């Protein structure tokens, strides 16, 4: 969430940066400033009213000592009047503050100065590429390969739950478990502490990381208990620090978590969602950092390098893409997407997003730290997929297909216990 200070002190900058995300914010910014002016005016009236109330209350005792009962009674009536006026002002103030807060949360985060302008994924900028695309005489798509080797059953998932809930079997299950263990081992070796969070969160957690009120339609909502199934481990892990004040010496804090993730993916259809390309339930390993604002962009580059190194070890052709303003999330200030090449589909599949949210989430979370001068500041939060499994599995299966079976990358063989799926 943007702060009032950001908006008031840099109004034109805020408007121009939000335009990079395709948001025409002048009218809502004007409304926020007007509401903030009203809030300040009410507070001034409250303060003045309280000062008069206190001064009048002090007179009552003195008047009674002097035997001026009528004047004391009049003073009591004035105090009662002041109290009622304060009550009415507090009601008005509460209404204005609620309106102000509900208006501010409609604004997305400001994109970093380096974010390119653009409206959609076609305007994203390729930062770098790596690996070599495989040369296959006959590239079979993963949805046919998994059926051939009986390692993933999409039809059984439909029977049990519905489309987008596959059943992994045999070596398919072992490959899933191997990837999860490999990703977690890589993350913990890089200094991330592993945590195992809940798979459901409350409204406060959804609000803290920006899923609410922006993405409630994309999350599964358990209405009877008013909790949400997590769309990513980012939500519960980052909310560990909600309403927390850290010391600067504790930063950066680096956490990693494996969780299943649940997304409704409303409106998804067509060839791009076939097989493992887009699921309602999938496994993902996440990395999260809470960082000092002075080094958060250094931390972001380190996270990008870390994810890139993992993909290299999987021997997958990849590219790193900087998202343009129109393709960025509501909460992000700067995002790099990782895409791996799918040989059979002849296209790039997104497998990770690594983002810096600057203080946007921290302001919603009330996540702060005390600097060396003991002054309380908002921290910066970052997160990244490290990695999401479905499209990684799709690319591994398609790119490593041979006449003998599906070859397993060397880095995974100690985890799977086999070197081929046949």
N, C-alpha and C positions, 0 to 999 in steps of 0.2 A: 504494500500500500504506500502511495506517495504521502509525504508529510505536508502539513500546512505550510511549514517553513519553505520547503522546496517550491511549492506552488506560488507563494506570495513573493518570495525573493527573486525567483527566476521565471516569472510568468510566461514571457515570450519564448524562452528557451524550452519550457515544458510543452507549450503548444506546438512549437516547431518539431520537437523530437517525437511527440506522439503522432504527428502527421506522417512520420516515417513508417509507423505501424498502420497507417491508413485510418487513424482516428482523428476526426475533426473536433477538437476539444475546446474551442474558444467559449462556446455557450455554457458548457458544464463547468469550465474553469471560472467563468464570471459568476455562475451560481454559487460555487464553493466560496469564492471571496466574499460575496454578499452575505452568505450564511455565517461565515466567520466574523464579519463585521457585526452582524446581529448578535452573535454569541458574545462578543467582546462588550457590546453595548449593554446587554442584559447583565453581564458580570459586573460592569461598572455601577449599574443601578443597584444591584444586589449589595455590593460593597458599601455604597453610600447609604443605603437603607439600613444595613446592619450597624454602621457607625452611628447613625441617628438613634437607632433602637437602643444600643448600648449606652449612649450618652443620656438618653431619657430615663433608662432604667436606673442609672446611678443617681439621678435626681430624686427618685421616689423615697429612698431611705432618709435623705436629708430633709425633705419636705415633711415627712412624718415626724421626725425629731423636732421640727419647728412648730408642730401642731397644725400644719397646713393640710388638713385631710382632704379638702375639696380639690386643691391643686395636685395632691398626690394621686387622687382618684383620676383626675384628668390625665396625669402622666401615665397611669396604668392603661387607660384607654388608648393613649397614643402608642404605647408599647405593643398592645394587642393589634392595633392597626398596622404597625410596622411588621409584626410577625405574619399577619395575613398577606400583606403586600409581598413579603419575602417568599411565602409559600407559592403565591401566584407566579412570581418571577422564576422560581425554581422549576415549576411546571413548564413554563414557557421555554426556559433554558434547556430542559431535558428534551423537549420536542425539537428545538433547533439543533441540538447536538446529535440527536438520532438522525435527523434529516441530513446534516452535514456528513456524518460518518457513512450513511448509506449512499451518498452521492460520491464521496471520495473513492469508495471501493469499486465504483464502476470504471475507474480509470486504470488502464494497464500500466505496467512498468515502463519507464523511459528506456528506449534502446540506446546502447553505447554508441559513442561517436563513430566507431568503426563499422557499425552495421550498415550494409548497403541498402539503398532504396529499392523497392520492388513490391509487387503485389502477390506473387505466388512462388511456388517452388522453382519455376522456370527462371526466376531472377536471382536465385541463390548463387553463390560464388564458390567454385571449387578451389580449395586451398592447396591440396596436394593429393597425389595418388601413389599407390604402392602395390607391389605384388604383380603377378602375371596372370592374365586370363587363360584358363585352360583351353586346349584345343581338343575337341571331342568329335569323333566321327559321327556319332549319333547321340545327341543330348536329350535324355529322357527327363521330363519334369519330376520333381520330388514326390508329387502325389501319386504318380504311377510307380516310382521306385519303392516307396514305403509299403505299397500294397504288394508288390512283387516279393519283397523280403519279409513281409508280415511284421513290420516294426512299429507302425502307427496305423490305427484304425479310426478313420473319420466317421464311418457309418455307425460304428458302435457308440461313438460319442453322441451322435444324433439320437440314437435310441435311448441312451441314458439321460441326456440333458437337452441337447439341441445342437444346431450347427455352431461351430466355433469352439467346441469342447472335445478335442481329440483324446483318444485312449492310446497311450504309449505301451508297447509290448516288448518283451525280450530284450534284444540288443538295443532297441529304440529307447527303452527305459534306462538301460545302463548308459547309453550315450548322453541322455539328459542329466543323469546323476554325475557323470564324469565331467561334463561341462560346468555344472554348478560348483563342484569341488575345485576344479581347475581355476575358475574365476575367483572364488573366495581365497584360494591359496595365493594367487597373484596379488590380490588386493591386500591381504594381511601382510604379505612380504614387503609391500610398498608402504606399510605403516598404518593401514586402516584397521581399526578394531572391529571385530565381527559382533553384531548384535542380532537377536532374533525377535522382531517386533510382532505385535498383534496384526491380524489380517483384516480387522475391522476398526474403524475410527469413528469418533463422535463429530458433531458439527464443528466444535471449536478447532479440532485438528484440521478438518477440511478447509475451514476459513484460514487457518494459520499459514498454510502453504499455497493458498490461492485457488484450490479446486472449487470452493464455495465462495461466493454464489455464482461462479463462472461456468462450472462444468457439472453441475448436479445431474443433468440429463445424461451424462456419459458414465455415471457411476451407478452401481447396483445399490439400491437403498432398502435396508431392512426397516420398514416403517414402524412395526410394532415396538421396536427398541430404539428407533431413530439413530441407527448407525449405518455406516457406509462401508462396503467392501472396498479395499484399497485398490486404486488404479496403478500404484507403484509404491515401492518401499520408501520412496522419498517422503511420503506423507507422514507415516508414523515416526520414522527415524528423525526427521527434522523437528517434529513436534516434541521430541524429547527435551528440547531446549526452550519450549514455550514458557514465558514468564520466568525466565532465568537470567540472572546477572552473573557473567563470568569475569574472571580476571584476565587481563591482557596476556599474562604469562601462560595461560591455559590454551591459547590459540596458536596454531590452528588445531581444531578437533576434527579427526578423520574417522568416519565410521563406514562400515560396509554391511550389507544384509542381503540374504536370499529370501525371496518370498514368491509365492504365486501372486499374480496380478489379475484383476478383473475389470473388464471394460465392456460397456454395452455396445460401443461402436455403432451407434444408431445411424442409419442411412448408408452403411457400407454395403457395396454390392459390386458384381462384375468380376472380371478375370483377376484383378489386382488383389482380391480377397480369397482366392482359391487356395486350398491346401493350408500350409502354415503361414501364408502371407499376412493374414489378419485374423486373430482369435479373440474370443471373449474371455478365455482363461489361458494364461501362459506364465512361464517361469522367467524370472529376471533377477539378476544380481545387481545391486545398486551401490554406488559410492556417494557419500555426502561429506561436505566440509563446512565447518563454521570457521570463518577466517577474519583476520584483521583487515579492514577496508584498504589499508595501505598496500597489502600484498595479494589481494583477492584475484587480480588478473594474472599474477605470476602463478598462483595456485590453479587457476583455470587452465593455463598452458601446460602445467605439470599433469593435470588430469587428462588432458587431450593426449599428451605423450604416453601416458600410462595405458590408456585404452588402445592407442595405436600399436603399442608393443604387444598387447595381448592378441590383437587381430593378426599381427605379423607371425606370431608363434603358431597360430592356427593355419597359416599358409593360405590365407584367403586374399584374393585381389580386393582392394578397398580404395575408397576415396573419402576425403574429409571436406565437408561443405560448410561454409559460413552462411547461416540463414539470413535472408533479407528481412526487412521490417514486416512485410505483409505475411511472411510465413512463420513468424516467431510466436511463441506462446504468450499468453496474457502476462505471465509473471517474469519472463526472462528479460535480462538486459543484453545478453550476448549468448548465442547458442551455436555450437558446432555439431553437425550431424555426421555420423559415420555410416557409410553405405558399403555393402559388400556386393560383389558381382555374382549374379545368378546365371550360370552357363546355359541351362535349359530354357530359362525364361528370357534370356538375353536382355536383362535389365538390372538396375541397381536397387538393392533392398536396404532400407534403413534398419540398422541394428543398435544404434546408440545415439543419444543426445546428451551433450555435456554443456551445462549452462552455468552462468553466473547470474544470480538474482540481485546482486548488490544488497541494499538494505530493504528491498521491497517486501520480502517475506519476513524479515526480522522485525519490521515495523508492525506487521499484523500479529506476529508471534510475541511481541514485546521481548525480543531476544537482544540483550545488551551486554556490554562488557565495560569494565573500568580500565581506562588507559593509565599511563604512567603518572598522570597528574590526578588520579582518582576521579576523573570526570567520566560520567556514564555516557556511552556512545552506542549507537546501533551497530551490530555486527553485520558481516556479509555472509550469505549462504550460497553454496554451490552444490550441484549434484550431477551425476551422470550414470548412464546405463553401462554396466561393466560385467556382463553384457546381457541384452535380452536374447532369449534362446531361440524362439521359433524360426526367425529368418536366418540366424546363424546355422541352425540345423538344416534348413532348406538349402543354403548355399554349400555347406559341407557335403551333403548327400549328392547334390547335382554336380558339383565341381570335381568330386572324387570318385565318380562312377567309372567302373572298368568292366570288362567282360567277365571278370572273376567275381566282382562284387563291389561294394563301396569301401574304398580305402579310408582308414582312420589316420589323421595326422599324427606324426610321431609324438608330439607333446601330450596327446591325449591317451596314448596307448597304455601308459602305466595306470591311468585312471579307469579305462574301460576293461583292461585285461584281455583285449583282442585287438588285432590290427586290421581286420576286415569284416564287413557284414556281408554274408553270402547265403 
